[in-house]
Amino acid sequence: MKTKMKSFGPWAVALVLISALVLSACNAPFIPTQNLDDAVQKAMQTLQAQATLEAFQTMVAHMTSTPGSLPGETPTVPASTALPPTPAPPTQVPTVAITIIPPTATWVPPTATVIPPSPTPKPCNRIEFVSDVTIPDGTKIVGGTSFVKTWRLRNAGTCAWNTEFDIVFISGDQLSAPAILDFPANVPVGGTIDISVKMTAPTGAGTYTGYWAFTGPGRQVFGIGPDGKGYFQVQIVVK
C-alpha cells in the first residue's frame, strides 16, 4: 500500500529556507546586510523556479490523467459529470391467466301442452231420455190388449220446444199407433215432459219394438243422444 505524500506549496518551502538562513546568521559570523539580501533574493529566485517547474509538472500530470484528480490519486468524477444511477429493472407483474368457463347448457325438455278437446256444441234440438213412466221395455202383454206407453223426456238442446213440434213414428213395430201426433205443450230448455201414445199389442206371440222421435220446424227429425240422432223406444213381449 503506497503512502500518499502531502505536497507543500512553494511559499512554505521559502519560509523554511528563510528561517534556516536567519538561524544560521545568528550563529555565523557577521555577514553584511547586502550579501544577506542577495542570498535571500537568490533563494527566492531558486524557489520561484522550483515552484514554476512543479506547477508545470502538475499541469502535465493533469493533462495525462483524469481531469479533476492529482497524480497518484484515484480519479474522482465531479458531481456534475457523475453518471446517473442505473435504473432498477421494472418489476414484472405476474400475469394472471383468466379462464372463462362457459355455463353448461341444461337441456330442458319442452313441456307438452295438452289442449283439451273443444266440447261438442249442443245442437239446437236434442232429447234426453229420463225414464219409462209406463210399460218398461220387456213388459209382457196379452195379444190384442190395448195399452198407453208413456216416456219422460228432457229438453237437452239449446232451443225451446212448442206445440208446433210433433211426435213421429220412425221404424219398427208401430203397434196400431198413429204415425204422427201433435206436441202436447211448450217445453223450455232443460225442462221435462211426459209423452204418451195409445198402442195395441199384436195377437201373435213375440217381442215387438218400435222407435219414435220428434220433428221440429221444417220437419227436421231429432231424438236422443249427444248428437240428437238416437230414438226412444217401446218394447213389449206378447204371450
C-alpha positions in Angstrom: 0.0 0.0 0.0 1.5 3.4 -1.1 1.7 6.2 1.4 0.4 9.4 -0.1 2.9 12.3 0.5 1.4 15.6 1.3 2.9 18.3 -1.0 3.7 21.7 0.3 3.4 24.9 -1.6 6.5 26.9 -2.8 5.9 29.6 -0.2 6.1 27.1 2.6 9.5 26.0 1.3 10.6 29.6 1.0 9.6 30.3 4.6 11.6 27.3 5.8 14.7 28.4 3.9 14.4 32.0 5.2 14.1 30.6 8.7 17.2 28.5 8.2 19.2 31.5 6.9 18.1 33.6 9.9 19.2 30.9 12.3 22.5 30.4 10.6 23.1 34.2 10.6 22.6 34.2 14.3 25.3 31.6 14.8 27.6 32.5 11.9 30.0 35.4 11.9 28.6 38.8 10.8 27.5 38.8 7.2 26.9 42.1 5.6 23.2 43.0 5.0 23.7 43.4 1.3 25.1 39.9 1.0 22.2 38.6 3.0 19.7 40.3 0.8 21.5 38.9 -2.2 21.4 35.4 -0.7 17.7 35.7 0.1 16.9 37.0 -3.4 18.8 34.1 -4.9 17.0 31.7 -2.7 13.6 33.3 -3.7 14.6 33.0 -7.4 15.6 29.4 -6.9 12.3 28.7 -5.0 10.3 30.5 -7.7 12.0 28.4 -10.4 11.3 25.3 -8.5 7.7 26.3 -8.0 7.3 27.1 -11.7 8.8 23.6 -12.5 6.4 21.9 -10.1 3.5 23.8 -11.5 4.5 22.7 -15.0 4.8 19.1 -13.9 1.5 19.3 -12.2 -0.1 20.7 -15.3 1.4 17.9 -17.4 0.2 15.3 -14.9 -3.3 16.7 -15.1 -3.3 16.7 -18.9 -2.3 13.0 -18.9 -4.6 11.9 -16.1 -8.3 12.0 -15.4 -9.5 15.6 -15.1 -10.1 16.7 -11.5 -7.6 14.3 -9.9 -4.0 14.6 -8.8 -1.1 12.3 -9.9 -1.1 9.1 -7.9 -4.7 9.7 -6.7 -7.8 7.8 -7.7 -9.7 9.9 -10.2 -12.8 11.4 -8.7 -15.7 12.0 -11.0 -17.2 15.5 -10.5 -20.6 15.7 -9.1 -21.8 17.5 -12.3 -20.4 14.7 -14.5 -21.5 11.8 -12.3 -23.3 9.1 -14.2 -26.9 8.8 -13.4 -27.9 5.9 -11.2 -28.7 2.8 -13.1 -32.5 2.5 -13.1 -33.7 -0.6 -11.4 -35.3 -3.1 -13.7 -39.0 -2.8 -13.9 -40.9 -5.1 -11.6 -42.6 -7.7 -13.6 -46.3 -8.0 -12.6 -47.3 -11.7 -12.7 -49.7 -12.3 -15.5 -52.9 -13.9 -14.2 -54.5 -16.2 -16.7 -58.3 -15.9 -16.6 -60.1 -18.9 -17.9 -63.7 -18.3 -18.8 -65.7 -21.4 -18.3 -69.0 -21.1 -20.3 -72.0 -22.2 -18.4 -73.2 -25.7 -19.1 -76.3 -25.7 -21.1 -79.1 -27.5 -19.4 -81.5 -29.1 -21.8 -85.0 -28.5 -20.6 -87.4 -30.8 -22.4 -90.3 -28.9 -23.9 -93.4 -29.1 -21.8 -96.2 -30.8 -23.6 -99.1 -28.6 -23.8 -102.2 -30.6 -23.6 -105.0 -28.8 -25.3 -108.3 -30.3 -24.2 -110.7 -31.1 -27.0 -113.2 -28.5 -27.6 -116.6 -29.5 -26.2 -119.0 -30.5 -28.9 -121.5 -27.7 -29.1 -125.0 -28.7 -28.2 -127.4 -29.0 -31.0 -130.5 -26.8 -31.0 -132.9 -29.7 -30.6 -131.9 -32.8 -28.6 -133.8 -35.2 -26.4 -132.5 -36.8 -23.2 -134.3 -40.0 -22.1 -135.3 -39.8 -18.4 -137.4 -42.9 -17.7 -140.2 -45.2 -18.8 -143.3 -44.0 -16.9 -145.4 -46.9 -18.2 -144.7 -50.2 -20.0 -140.9 -50.6 -19.4 -139.0 -52.5 -22.0 -139.7 -56.2 -21.9 -143.2 -55.8 -20.4 -145.4 -58.9 -21.2 -148.8 -58.2 -22.6 -151.6 -60.5 -23.8 -152.1 -60.3 -27.5 -154.8 -57.9 -28.7 -154.6 -55.8 -25.5 -154.6 -52.0 -25.7 -152.2 -50.0 -23.6 -150.7 -46.5 -23.2 -146.9 -46.1 -23.5 -145.5 -43.0 -21.6 -142.0 -41.7 -21.8 -140.5 -39.0 -19.6 -138.1 -36.9 -21.7 -136.0 -33.7 -21.1 -135.2 -30.9 -23.5 -131.3 -31.2 -23.6 -130.8 -28.9 -26.6 -130.5 -25.1 -26.8 -133.9 -24.3 -28.3 -137.3 -24.4 -26.6 -140.0 -26.8 -27.7 -143.5 -25.7 -28.5 -146.8 -27.0 -29.9 -145.5 -26.7 -33.4 -143.4 -29.8 -32.7 -144.7 -33.3 -33.5 -144.2 -36.8 -32.2 -143.5 -39.2 -35.0 -143.1 -43.0 -35.6 -139.7 -43.8 -37.1 -139.4 -47.5 -37.6 -140.0 -51.0 -36.1 -143.4 -52.1 -34.8 -146.0 -49.3 -34.9 -148.4 -51.3 -32.6 -151.5 -49.7 -34.1 -150.4 -46.2 -33.0 -150.8 -43.1 -35.2 -147.7 -42.3 -37.3 -147.7 -38.6 -36.1 -149.1 -36.9 -33.1 -149.4 -33.2 -32.0 -147.0 -32.0 -29.4 -148.9 -31.5 -26.1 -147.2 -28.5 -24.5 -144.3 -26.0 -24.6 -141.1 -27.2 -23.0 -138.2 -24.7 -22.1 -134.5 -25.7 -22.4 -133.7 -28.1 -19.6 -137.5 -28.8 -18.9 -139.1 -32.3 -19.0 -142.4 -33.6 -20.5 -144.3 -36.9 -20.4 -145.2 -38.1 -23.9 -148.0 -40.7 -24.0 -149.1 -42.8 -27.1 -152.0 -45.3 -27.2 -151.0 -48.7 -28.6 -152.4 -52.2 -29.1 -150.4 -55.4 -28.7 -150.4 -57.8 -31.7 -152.2 -61.1 -31.4 -149.2 -63.1 -32.4 -146.8 -64.1 -29.7 -143.3 -62.5 -29.8 -141.2 -59.4 -28.9 -142.1 -56.2 -30.6 -140.1 -53.0 -30.7 -141.0 -49.6 -32.1 -138.8 -46.4 -32.4 -140.0 -42.8 -32.0 -138.7 -39.3 -32.3 -139.7 -35.6 -32.6 -139.8 -33.2 -35.5 -139.3 -29.5 -35.3 -140.0 -26.6 -37.6 -139.2 -27.6 -41.1 -139.9 -31.2 -40.3 -136.4 -31.8 -39.0 -136.3 -35.1 -37.1 -134.3 -35.3 -33.9 -134.0 -37.7 -31.0 -131.8 -38.7 -28.1 -128.0 -39.0 -27.7 -125.2 -36.4 -27.8 -125.9 -35.7 -31.5 -129.7 -36.0 -31.2 -129.8 -38.8 -33.7 -131.0 -41.6 -31.5 -134.6 -42.6 -30.8 -136.6 -43.5 -27.8 -138.4 -46.9 -28.0 -141.3 -49.1 -26.8 -140.7 -52.9 -26.4 -143.3 -55.5 -25.4 -143.5 -59.3 -25.2 -146.7 -60.8 -26.4 -147.7 -64.2 -24.9 
